[in-house]
Amino acid sequence: MRTSSNSLFSDKRFLVPFVVLVLIIGGIVFLFFTNEDVATELRQVREPMPNQFVVGIDVSATISTDILGKLKNALISRLRNFIGDEAVSYTVTTFGNPGCGMDSVSQVVSTQSPDDLMTFSMKVEDEINEVDITKVAPRDTAPLTTPFYSFLEHILPRHAGGRIIIFSDLMNDDSDCDEQFIFPEEAIVEFGKNKSGQIIFLYPTPHLTDNPELNQRIRDKQNEFIARMKALSSRGKVRTFFYHIPDDPLETLEFIRSQLQNAIPTTMFDVVWERTSKVLQTIVSAVRG
C-alpha cells in the first residue's frame, strides 16, 4: 500500500526532523543575509586549496618555552607533509627578538616546499628548531620588546590573500622604543579586502604575576585586541579566528596539532573539515552574538 504524503507528515518520526531541518536551513539563510561573518565563510567554501602560508612566532621573554617547543614540533610535522609539492611555499618569521620595530623581526624560513626529506631537514626543520625565547647577552643594549603591532603592520600588506598563522600572547609592548605603533587597523582592513586571506591566532594565557590588579590589566589588554579584531571581522573587514591554547600542559600539544591541521591543510579531507568547522564556528558565534 502506498503511503500518502499527508500521512507521512502526520507521523512525528518524519515531521519533527523535517521541521528541524527547515528551521536550520532558514536560520542559515537568515544569517547569510544579516551577518557578514557567516556570509563571508559560506562564500569561501569553494575557494581553492591554500598553498601559501605565513607563520609568525612570538619569541618574547614572556612566552612559555614549553608551549613554544610544542608549537615547533607540531609545525615541523605539518610542513613535512608538503615535501615534494613544489606548488606550496611558506615563510616562518619570529618577532620579539632584541630591538625595536622591524629590527626585532627575523625571517627564519622562506622557501618553496623542498623536494626531499634531507633538504627539508636542513632548510626547514633545523632552522625552526633553532627558534628560541629571546635572551639578551649582558653587553647587549638592545631593548627587549614585543613589537606585535609593528609586525602586523609590515607583514600583512606583503601577503594579501594569504593564510597567516600567528602564535602570540597578543600583547604589544614597544614602550622602550623611540617609535611606537598603534593598533594597525588600516593594514588589517587592507589585508582583509582580499577575502581569500585569513589570520589565525593561536594564543596562550598571558604571563601573569602575583599582583591580581596587574593580572587583570594584562588580561584586559589581551581581550581588547581580540575584541577589536572580532569587531572588524563582524563588519566583513577581515577574516580572523582565535584559538586559545589550553593551560594544561597535557592538552597543549594535541590542541596545537589539531589547530595546525586546520590552519595548514595538506589533504582534501583536511580542507573539507576545516571549511565545515569554520562555517559552524562562525554560525555559533553569530547566534551567541
N, C-alpha and C positions, 0 to 999 in steps of 0.2 A: 504494500500500500504506500502511495506517495504522501509524504508529509507536506502539508501546505505551509506557505511562508508565515501565515498568521499563527499557526500552532507552534512553528519553530520559535518565533519571537515571544510567544507567551511562556515558553519554557525558560525558567530563570537560569538554567545552566548555560543557555546561549545568550539570553538577554543581558545579564549583568556584565559578562566580558565585552559584549558588543558596545554597551553604553560607556564602559570604562575606556575602551579603545577610541571611541568617538570623542570623548572628553579630552583624552591625551592629545589626539591629533588637533582638536580645536584649540587646546591650550598652546601647543607649539606654534600653530599658525598665528594665534593672537600675539605671542611673544615675538615672532618673526617681524611683525609689523609695528610693534611697540617698544622693543628692546634692541638697541643697536648691537650689543654684545652677542645676543643669540643670532641675530640676522647675519652678522659677520661670520660666525663659526659655521652656520648652515651653508653659507655661500662658499666657504673654503673647503667643504668636504671633498670636492673633486679636484683640488689642486694637485699638481704633480708631486711625486715623492721628493722630499728635500735632499739636496746633495751638497749644500754648503753650510758649514757650521762654524760658529764663533763661540769660543768658551772663554769667559772671563773669570779669573780666580782671585779672590781677595786673600792676600797673604799678610795682612796687618797683624800686629802683635796680639790683638785681642781674639784672633781666630784659634779655635781648638786644633792642636796638632793631630789629635786622634781623628777628628772629622775630616781634616784635610787629607790625611793618609788614606782614609777610606774613599774619599772622592777621587783621588788619583788612581787608586786600584780599580774602581768601577769605570772611570773614564778610559783608561788604557784598555780594559777588557772590551769596552764598547767600540772603540775605534779600531781594534784589532779585526773586527768583523768586516771592515771595508778593504782589507788587504786584497790587492788585485783589481779593485774597482776604480779605474782611472777617472771616472766621472765625478767622484767625490773629492772634495777638498775641505780642509778645516784649519782653523787658527786657534791656538791656545795662548792667552795673554794673562799675565799677572799684574795686579795693581796693589799698592800698599808697600812697595819697596821704598828704601830711603830716598827722600827728595820730595819736591813739590810738583803738582800738576802731572804733566806727561813725563817728567823726569822719573816719576815714581812707577811708571808703567813699563813693563818689559815683555817683549814678544818671545814666547818660549818655543812655539812651533807654528809654522805656516807652510803648508805643503799639500800637494795632491797626494791622495792615498797611495802609499808605496806598493810596488808590485810583489814584494816577497817579505817573509817574516824577518829575515836578517836586516833588511833596510828599515823596516818598521821599528825593530828593536833599537837600532842606532839613532834614527832620525826622530822618532816619536817617543817610544817607551822610556828610553834613557833620559831624554830631556824633561819629560813630565815628572819622572821620579826625582829629578833634581830640585823640583819646586819645593820650597820650604817656607815656614813662617819667618818673617823678617827679623834679622838680628843685626845689630849695629856694632862695629868694632869700636873700641874705646876712643880712637882718634878720629872717628868719622863724625863730622859736624853736620851732616845732612839731617834734616828733621824727619821724624817718624810721622807719617800722615796716612790717612785713608782717603785718597782723592776720588771718592766714588762718583761725585757729580762731574768732575773733570773727565774721568774715564768714560762716562756715558756720553758726555757732550762731544767727545772726539771720536769715539768708536761707532756710534750709531749712524752718523751720516755716511760712513765708509761702507756700510753693509746693508743698504736699503734692500728690502725683500728677503733678507737672510734670516736664519734662525740663530738667535743669540741666547746662550745659556750662561747665566751668571750665578756663581757661588759667592755669597757675601752675607754679612750680617746687616747690610743695608744702611750702615752708619757712615755718614760723611764727616770727615774731620780734616780740615786744612787750615785750622786756626793759626798755626805757626808759620804760615806761608804769606808772602807779600801779596800774591794774587789769590783770592778766594772765590770759589764758584758757588753759584746758587742752583737751586733745582732746575735742571736743564729742560724745561718744558718745550721750548722751541725745537730743540734737537729731537726730542721724543716724538712730537707731533709730526715733524718732517719725516722721520723714520716710519711712522705709522701710516703715511699716505699710501705706501705700497702694502696692500693687505696680505701679501704672501709672507711678509715678515712678522716675526713674533719674538717677544722677550720672555724668557722663562727664568724665574728666580728660584733658586734653592737656598733657603736661608735658615741658619740656626738661631736659637735664642741668643741674644747679645750677651757679651761678657758682663756679668753682674758683680756687685761689690757687697760689702757688709752694711752699706748705708741704704735703707729702704727708700728714702726720698730720692736719692740719686738713681737707684734702680728704676723707680717709676719714670723719671725723666728719660732714662735710656730707652725703656720700653715705649714711651710715648713718641720718642724720636723715630724709632723703627716703624711704629704703627702709622705715624704721619706720612712717611714715604709710601707705604703700602696704600694708604687711603688716597693719596694724590694720584698715584698710578692707576688705581681702580676707577677713580673719577674720570680720568681721561679715557680709560677703556670703555666705560659705560656710555660715553659720548661718541664712541666709534672712532676715537683719535688714534688708538694704538691697540694691538693685541698683546696682552700681557697676562702672565699666570704666575701665581705664587704658591710655593710648596714648602711648608715648614718642616725642617729636619727634626726628627724626634730627639728628645733629650736623653732617652735611654740608650746607652752605647750598644746594647744588644740588638737594637732595632735599626741603628743608623745605616749600616752597610746595605742591608736588604732594601731599605727605603730608597737610598741613593741609586742603587742598581735599577730599581723599578722605575724611578723617575727619569733616569738617563735612557732607559729603553724606550720611553715615550718621547723624550726630547730629541733623541738621536736614533730614529727608526732605521733598521737595516733590512727588514723584510716587509712584504706586503701585509703580513699579519700584524706586524708592529704598527704599520701605517693605519690600518683599519681600526685597530684597538685604540690608538692614540686619538684619532679623529672622533671616534664614537665617545670616548671618555671626555674629551674636551667639550663636545656638544652637550653631553649630560651634565658636566660640571657647570657649564655656563647657564643651562636652564635652571638647575637647582639654585645657583646664586641669584638668578633673576627672580625666581619665586620667593626666595627668602628676603629679597630686597636689599 
